[in-house]
């Protein structure tokens, strides 16, 4: 997966708005396959927005002098040390 550039967040929000509009139309027209695909797209968009939030927090930690190493979530690891890397 490619890493998100924070400068792209406004475009991501625009894509999200467009996808929601298309989803409404697909519901109206009863295009069930399109509904499923658009819902999946929205899940991926949500994941990218979460990634952007993590990147923003990491940048703030770096600027404030406290390293991202002090924050397990910022490092992309589960805070309970269970080696679950799904937070990346």
KEKENU-960185 format. One line per field, with one value per atom (N, C-alpha, C, CB): residue in one letter; atom name; residue number from 1; x, y, z. Coordinates in steps of 0.02 Angstrom, whole numbers, plus 50000, padded with zeros to 5 digits. Glycine has a CB too. Layout:
N
res = (A, ...)
atom = (CA, ...)
n = (NUM, ...)
u = (X, ...)
v = (Y, ...)
w = (Z, ...)
//
This chain:
88
res = (X, X, X, X, X, X, X, X, X, X, X, X, X, X, X, X, X, X, X, X, X, X, X, X, X, X, X, X, X, X, X, X, X, X, X, X, X, X, X, X, X, X, X, X, X, X, X, X, X, X, X, X, X, X, X, X, X, X, X, X, X, X, X, X, X, X, X, X, X, X, X, X, X, X, X, X, X, X, X, X, X, X, X, X, X, X, X, X, X, X, X, X, X, X, X, X, X, X, X, X, X, X, X, X, X, X, X, X, X, X, X, X, X, X, X, X, X, X, X, X, X, X, X, X, X, X, X, X, X, X, X, X, X, X, X, X, X, X, X, X, X, X, X, X, X, X, X, X, X, X, X, X, X, X, X, X, X, X, X, X, X, X, X, X, X, X, X, X, X, X, X, X, X, X, X, X, X, X, X, X, X, X, X, X, X, X, X, X, X, X, X, X, X, X, X, X, X, X, X, X, X, X, X, X, X, X, X, X, X, X, X, X, X, X, X, X, X, X, X, X, X, X, X, X, X, X, X, X, X, X, X, X, X, X, X, X, X, X, X, X, X, X, X, X, X, X, X, X, X, X, X, X, X, X, X, X, X, X, X, X, X, X, X, X, X, X, X, X, X, X, X, X, X, X, X, X, X, X, X, X, X, X, X, X, X, X, X, X, X, X, X, X, X, X, X, X, X, X, X, X, X, X, X, X, X, X, X, X, X, X, X, X, X, X, X, X, X, X, X, X, X, X, X, X, X, X, X, X, X, X, X, X, X, X, X, X, X, X, X, X, X, X, X, X, X, X, X, X, X, X, X, X)
atom = (N, CA, C, CB, N, CA, C, CB, N, CA, C, CB, N, CA, C, CB, N, CA, C, CB, N, CA, C, CB, N, CA, C, CB, N, CA, C, CB, N, CA, C, CB, N, CA, C, CB, N, CA, C, CB, N, CA, C, CB, N, CA, C, CB, N, CA, C, CB, N, CA, C, CB, N, CA, C, CB, N, CA, C, CB, N, CA, C, CB, N, CA, C, CB, N, CA, C, CB, N, CA, C, CB, N, CA, C, CB, N, CA, C, CB, N, CA, C, CB, N, CA, C, CB, N, CA, C, CB, N, CA, C, CB, N, CA, C, CB, N, CA, C, CB, N, CA, C, CB, N, CA, C, CB, N, CA, C, CB, N, CA, C, CB, N, CA, C, CB, N, CA, C, CB, N, CA, C, CB, N, CA, C, CB, N, CA, C, CB, N, CA, C, CB, N, CA, C, CB, N, CA, C, CB, N, CA, C, CB, N, CA, C, CB, N, CA, C, CB, N, CA, C, CB, N, CA, C, CB, N, CA, C, CB, N, CA, C, CB, N, CA, C, CB, N, CA, C, CB, N, CA, C, CB, N, CA, C, CB, N, CA, C, CB, N, CA, C, CB, N, CA, C, CB, N, CA, C, CB, N, CA, C, CB, N, CA, C, CB, N, CA, C, CB, N, CA, C, CB, N, CA, C, CB, N, CA, C, CB, N, CA, C, CB, N, CA, C, CB, N, CA, C, CB, N, CA, C, CB, N, CA, C, CB, N, CA, C, CB, N, CA, C, CB, N, CA, C, CB, N, CA, C, CB, N, CA, C, CB, N, CA, C, CB, N, CA, C, CB, N, CA, C, CB, N, CA, C, CB, N, CA, C, CB, N, CA, C, CB, N, CA, C, CB, N, CA, C, CB, N, CA, C, CB, N, CA, C, CB, N, CA, C, CB, N, CA, C, CB, N, CA, C, CB, N, CA, C, CB, N, CA, C, CB, N, CA, C, CB)
n = (1, 1, 1, 1, 2, 2, 2, 2, 3, 3, 3, 3, 4, 4, 4, 4, 5, 5, 5, 5, 6, 6, 6, 6, 7, 7, 7, 7, 8, 8, 8, 8, 9, 9, 9, 9, 10, 10, 10, 10, 11, 11, 11, 11, 12, 12, 12, 12, 13, 13, 13, 13, 14, 14, 14, 14, 15, 15, 15, 15, 16, 16, 16, 16, 17, 17, 17, 17, 18, 18, 18, 18, 19, 19, 19, 19, 20, 20, 20, 20, 21, 21, 21, 21, 22, 22, 22, 22, 23, 23, 23, 23, 24, 24, 24, 24, 25, 25, 25, 25, 26, 26, 26, 26, 27, 27, 27, 27, 28, 28, 28, 28, 29, 29, 29, 29, 30, 30, 30, 30, 31, 31, 31, 31, 32, 32, 32, 32, 33, 33, 33, 33, 34, 34, 34, 34, 35, 35, 35, 35, 36, 36, 36, 36, 37, 37, 37, 37, 38, 38, 38, 38, 39, 39, 39, 39, 40, 40, 40, 40, 41, 41, 41, 41, 42, 42, 42, 42, 43, 43, 43, 43, 44, 44, 44, 44, 45, 45, 45, 45, 46, 46, 46, 46, 47, 47, 47, 47, 48, 48, 48, 48, 49, 49, 49, 49, 50, 50, 50, 50, 51, 51, 51, 51, 52, 52, 52, 52, 53, 53, 53, 53, 54, 54, 54, 54, 55, 55, 55, 55, 56, 56, 56, 56, 57, 57, 57, 57, 58, 58, 58, 58, 59, 59, 59, 59, 60, 60, 60, 60, 61, 61, 61, 61, 62, 62, 62, 62, 63, 63, 63, 63, 64, 64, 64, 64, 65, 65, 65, 65, 66, 66, 66, 66, 67, 67, 67, 67, 68, 68, 68, 68, 69, 69, 69, 69, 70, 70, 70, 70, 71, 71, 71, 71, 72, 72, 72, 72, 73, 73, 73, 73, 74, 74, 74, 74, 75, 75, 75, 75, 76, 76, 76, 76, 77, 77, 77, 77, 78, 78, 78, 78, 79, 79, 79, 79, 80, 80, 80, 80, 81, 81, 81, 81, 82, 82, 82, 82, 83, 83, 83, 83, 84, 84, 84, 84, 85, 85, 85, 85, 86, 86, 86, 86, 87, 87, 87, 87, 88, 88, 88, 88)
u = (50042, 50000, 50045, 49952, 50026, 50065, 50051, 50048, 50101, 50093, 50059, 50162, 50013, 49973, 50013, 49909, 50009, 50039, 49985, 50067, 50000, 49950, 49923, 49980, 49960, 49936, 49877, 49993, 49869, 49816, 49750, 49839, 49749, 49689, 49629, 49701, 49635, 49576, 49548, 49594, 49592, 49569, 49534, 49628, 49560, 49529, 49458, 49571, 49450, 49383, 49335, 49389, 49362, 49321, 49299, 49360, 49345, 49330, 49276, 49393, 49283, 49234, 49164, 49254, 49160, 49095, 49065, 49104, 49107, 49084, 49060, 49139, 49097, 49079, 49013, 49135, 49002, 48938, 48880, 48940, 48891, 48838, 48823, 48860, 48875, 48866, 48831, 48933, 48846, 48813, 48739, 48846, 48721, 48649, 48614, 48640, 48645, 48616, 48609, 48658, 48661, 48659, 48603, 48728, 48593, 48537, 48471, 48539, 48464, 48402, 48387, 48406, 48439, 48430, 48431, 48485, 48444, 48447, 48501, 48379, 48559, 48617, 48657, 48660, 48637, 48664, 48739, 48628, 48764, 48836, 48874, 48852, 48848, 48879, 48877, 48845, 48821, 48815, 48870, 48746, 48880, 48931, 49001, 48928, 49015, 49081, 49093, 49088, 49042, 49050, 49059, 48990, 49024, 49033, 49105, 48983, 49131, 49201, 49248, 49218, 49235, 49276, 49274, 49251, 49216, 49211, 49250, 49137, 49252, 49293, 49367, 49282, 49389, 49459, 49473, 49476, 49426, 49434, 49439, 49375, 49398, 49401, 49469, 49346, 49496, 49563, 49616, 49580, 49610, 49658, 49653, 49647, 49592, 49583, 49615, 49508, 49608, 49640, 49716, 49618, 49741, 49813, 49837, 49830, 49798, 49816, 49818, 49767, 49770, 49770, 49832, 49707, 49852, 49912, 49974, 49920, 49978, 50035, 50038, 50031, 49980, 49978, 50002, 49906, 49980, 50002, 50077, 49965, 50102, 50174, 50213, 50191, 50189, 50223, 50222, 50190, 50166, 50161, 50208, 50089, 50214, 50260, 50331, 50253, 50348, 50416, 50431, 50424, 50383, 50393, 50395, 50338, 50360, 50357, 50417, 50293, 50459, 50518, 50509, 50539, 50447, 50437, 50431, 50373, 50472, 50476, 50416, 50538, 50402, 50348, 50363, 50338, 50426, 50443, 50410, 50518, 50392, 50359, 50286, 50364, 50257, 50186, 50180, 50150, 50160, 50155, 50107, 50134, 50051, 50004, 50035, 49939, 50075, 50108, 50159, 50143, 50188, 50236, 50203, 50280, 50135, 50099, 50091, 50132, 50101, 50094, 50038, 50160, 50010, 49956, 49983, 49924, 49949, 49974, 49979, 49930, 49944, 49946, 50005, 49881, 50048, 50108, 50091, 50152, 50035, 50016, 50043, 49940, 50085, 50115, 50064, 50154, 50008, 49957, 49974, 49885, 49995, 50016, 49962, 50075, 49898, 49844, 49836, 49780, 49868, 49862, 49902, 49885, 49942, 49983, 49941, 50037)
v = (49941, 50000, 50062, 50000, 50111, 50173, 50216, 50211, 50253, 50297, 50362, 50313, 50384, 50443, 50507, 50443, 50554, 50620, 50664, 50650, 50697, 50738, 50793, 50768, 50814, 50866, 50840, 50889, 50774, 50743, 50735, 50677, 50752, 50742, 50780, 50765, 50843, 50876, 50838, 50947, 50810, 50771, 50707, 50754, 50677, 50617, 50633, 50590, 50690, 50710, 50723, 50773, 50750, 50761, 50694, 50802, 50646, 50579, 50547, 50535, 50556, 50528, 50557, 50541, 50621, 50654, 50626, 50730, 50621, 50595, 50522, 50600, 50483, 50413, 50406, 50375, 50448, 50446, 50466, 50494, 50514, 50534, 50476, 50596, 50443, 50386, 50329, 50362, 50320, 50267, 50280, 50261, 50343, 50360, 50344, 50436, 50362, 50347, 50272, 50378, 50235, 50162, 50131, 50131, 50157, 50133, 50147, 50166, 50209, 50229, 50186, 50303, 50171, 50132, 50057, 50151, 50038, 49967, 49929, 49934, 49961, 49929, 49896, 49981, 49836, 49804, 49791, 49739, 49773, 49762, 49827, 49732, 49881, 49947, 49970, 49998, 49956, 49973, 49939, 49954, 49875, 49837, 49865, 49762, 49880, 49906, 49974, 49909, 50017, 50084, 50082, 50128, 50036, 50028, 50007, 49977, 49962, 49940, 49999, 49882, 50040, 50099, 50145, 50136, 50155, 50198, 50170, 50207, 50104, 50074, 50090, 49996, 50086, 50102, 50177, 50083, 50219, 50290, 50304, 50330, 50271, 50279, 50258, 50238, 50203, 50181, 50233, 50114, 50263, 50314, 50376, 50333, 50394, 50451, 50437, 50468, 50376, 50357, 50359, 50286, 50337, 50340, 50412, 50306, 50457, 50528, 50556, 50568, 50536, 50559, 50535, 50534, 50471, 50445, 50484, 50371, 50496, 50533, 50604, 50536, 50635, 50703, 50702, 50731, 50651, 50645, 50633, 50589, 50590, 50576, 50640, 50522, 50679, 50742, 50789, 50775, 50791, 50835, 50812, 50837, 50745, 50720, 50739, 50643, 50733, 50749, 50823, 50731, 50866, 50938, 50960, 50975, 50923, 50943, 50918, 50918, 50876, 50851, 50783, 50900, 50759, 50692, 50645, 50688, 50596, 50552, 50506, 50512, 50484, 50436, 50369, 50426, 50357, 50295, 50289, 50288, 50346, 50346, 50326, 50413, 50328, 50314, 50252, 50374, 50194, 50132, 50138, 50074, 50175, 50182, 50221, 50217, 50271, 50310, 50267, 50372, 50219, 50175, 50122, 50143, 50117, 50069, 50001, 50061, 49997, 49934, 49938, 49915, 49882, 49879, 49898, 49808, 49943, 49966, 49911, 50021, 49855, 49802, 49755, 49763, 49769, 49729, 49658, 49725, 49650, 49583, 49568, 49576, 49610, 49604, 49607, 49540, 49638, 49648, 49711, 49651, 49704, 49761, 49788, 49742, 49774, 49798, 49874, 49765, 49905, 49977, 50015, 49997, 49981, 50015, 50038, 49969)
w = (50000, 50000, 50000, 50061, 49961, 49958, 50018, 49894, 50039, 50097, 50074, 50129, 50114, 50099, 50113, 50139, 50067, 50077, 50107, 50008, 50163, 50197, 50152, 50259, 50103, 50056, 50014, 50011, 50011, 49972, 50010, 49946, 50074, 50114, 50085, 50185, 50064, 50034, 49974, 50014, 49933, 49875, 49899, 49828, 49952, 49980, 50005, 50038, 50037, 50061, 50003, 50105, 49949, 49889, 49859, 49837, 49857, 49832, 49876, 49829, 49942, 49988, 49974, 50061, 49965, 49951, 49886, 49946, 49835, 49770, 49777, 49718, 49815, 49824, 49861, 49862, 49911, 49947, 49901, 50008, 49857, 49809, 49762, 49770, 49738, 49693, 49729, 49666, 49793, 49832, 49838, 49901, 49850, 49854, 49789, 49872, 49733, 49668, 49657, 49611, 49675, 49666, 49708, 49686, 49769, 49810, 49776, 49881, 49751, 49718, 49657, 49697, 49619, 49557, 49570, 49507, 49632, 49652, 49614, 49641, 49607, 49577, 49632, 49537, 49651, 49710, 49706, 49722, 49649, 49641, 49651, 49573, 49624, 49631, 49704, 49586, 49738, 49809, 49849, 49837, 49837, 49873, 49859, 49855, 49796, 49777, 49808, 49701, 49808, 49836, 49912, 49818, 49945, 50017, 50033, 50045, 49992, 50001, 49990, 49952, 49940, 49928, 49988, 49865, 50017, 50076, 50135, 50096, 50142, 50195, 50184, 50197, 50122, 50107, 50119, 50034, 50101, 50112, 50187, 50081, 50227, 50299, 50326, 50334, 50300, 50320, 50303, 50286, 50244, 50223, 50268, 50149, 50288, 50332, 50400, 50341, 50424, 50487, 50480, 50509, 50423, 50410, 50410, 50342, 50380, 50379, 50450, 50337, 50492, 50562, 50598, 50598, 50587, 50618, 50595, 50603, 50530, 50503, 50531, 50426, 50538, 50566, 50639, 50562, 50677, 50747, 50751, 50783, 50706, 50706, 50691, 50654, 50644, 50627, 50687, 50566, 50723, 50781, 50836, 50808, 50846, 50897, 50879, 50903, 50816, 50793, 50804, 50721, 50792, 50799, 50872, 50763, 50916, 50986, 51026, 51017, 50994, 51028, 51061, 51079, 51067, 51093, 51034, 51138, 51031, 50973, 50968, 50976, 50907, 50895, 50928, 50820, 50947, 50980, 51049, 50987, 51078, 51143, 51138, 51176, 51078, 51068, 51024, 51035, 51053, 51014, 50956, 51059, 50964, 50909, 50852, 50934, 50868, 50816, 50779, 50847, 50813, 50781, 50739, 50834, 50743, 50702, 50735, 50637, 50800, 50835, 50886, 50869, 50901, 50949, 51018, 50951, 51055, 51119, 51172, 51144, 51162, 51213, 51201, 51212, 51154, 51139, 51116, 51200, 51083, 51061, 50991, 51061, 50965, 50898, 50842, 50894, 50854, 50803, 50765, 50835, 50703, 50663, 50618, 50621, 50632, 50590, 50596, 50609, 50644, 50652, 50600, 50721, 50561, 50510, 50453, 50483)
//
